[in-house]
Amino acid sequence: MSRTLRTFSLSLRKLSHEPLGMFGFAILAVMVIVAILAPWIAPYNPYTQDLSNVLLPPSAAHWAGTDEFGRDILSRLIYGTRITVVTVLSISVIVGPVGLIIGVVAGYAGGRVDAFLMRATDIVLSFPSLILALAFAAALGAGLGTAVVAISLTAWPPIARLARAEALVVRNTDYVAAARLYGASPMRLIALYIAPMCIPSVIVRLTLNMAGIILTAAALGFLGLGAQPPAPEWGAMISNGRKFMLDNWWVAVMPGIAILFTSLAFNLVGDTLRDILDPRHVRS
């Protein structure tokens, strides 16, 4: 317990020297709080149409303006945070364990098992992730759940390759050899000795990949394959607002800014976690 506390304290000290990382963590923390407290924070109902207030510019009454149906864009962005947080968490829960298991098993087993799993990984990697996600989403049908599954099916290969590379190094360490001599089964070696050593790198890679995943989810929403109207999904909001870009820029720009800051936050957090969790990537 004391060792864990020391490690946690050391990580906090390192984080305190990373102002950009702290900024990224702050944005993500605000997103989670906003997602939880959306009904109390949003100034208006995000689904209620008010045709007397159509396409109003940003003002004191509507900080981000209104859309083509008179709905408050800020309220829709706040509720859209829920969709983004749910999407990110759902994809992480699927992609992280799947990529970790496939990569660790391939790296530890080697031989034909490694060749089979890595060739399957290479096949998925050979397709552009967005195109493959679009194909899966179109085949499975439009919807938020479909978008999560489609993105997850295309996002696990980089995690698997990273976990395999880590497992190839860890399986040859002395403590793994000692555990093998004491009679530890392959399953026990993978679960207790190899996989835990790969988790930090997987977390960092997954965090860095989240910016691309958010953009892919927004692209699916933009094309009508993500969350369906009237859900305030940011990509769908940009799609609806593109028709008004010349005269009513705020309809598309406001959700674009939300996507920008969210993607930036994940990049900053991922870069900071890499510096904290992996001593091989310490900044000079």
C-alpha positions, 0 to 999 in steps of 0.5 A: 500500500505504501509503495502504491501511495509513493507511486501515486504521489510521484505521478502527481508531482510529475503532473504538476510540472506539466501545465498542458497536461493539467489543462487537458485533464481539466477539460476532460474533468469539466466534460464529465461534470457537465455530462452528469449535471447537464439537466441542471446546467443547460439553460434551455431544453435542447429538444424544444423548438422555438420557431420565433427564435430561429438562427439567432446569433450569440447573445446574452440570452443564447450564448452560442446562438440558436439553430434552424429550429430555434433550439439553444445551441449551448444547451445542445452542446451540453447534452451532446457532451453526454453522448461524447462521454458515453461513446468514449467510455464504451469504445475504451471498455471494448477496445482496450481489453480486446487489443490487450488480450489479442496482443499479449496472447500473440506476443507470449505464444509466438509461432502460429498463434502469433502469425495468425493473430497478427495477420488478422490485425494486419488485414484490419489495419490495411483498410482506412479506419474511417472507411471501415467504420462507415462500412460496418455502420452502414451494414449494421444500421444507423444509431449510436450503439452501431457507431460504437461497435463500428469504431471499436471493430476498427480501433483495436489493431493498434492496441494489439500491436503495441501490447504484442511488442510489450509482451515480447519484451516482458516474456523474456524478463527474469521474473517471468522466467522465475515464475515459469520455473515455479510452475506457473501456467501460461494463463497465470503468466499472461494474467498476472505477470505479462498483461499488467506490465503492458497496461500502462502503454495500452492506456497511453496509446488508447488515450492518444487514439481518442482524438481520432476516435472522436473525429471518427464518431463525429464523421459518422454523425455528420453522415447520419450513421451515428446518433439519430435526430433529434439527439444533440450529437456534435457531428450531426449538429455540424452536418445540419449547420453546414447549410447555414455556414455563410450567413449563420456561422455559429450553427456549425462552428460551435459544435466544431469548437467543442470537438476541437477542444475535446480532441486537443484535451485527449492529445494533451492527456495522452502525451502527459500520461506517456511521460508519467507512465513510461520513463523511456519518453521523458522530456528533456 
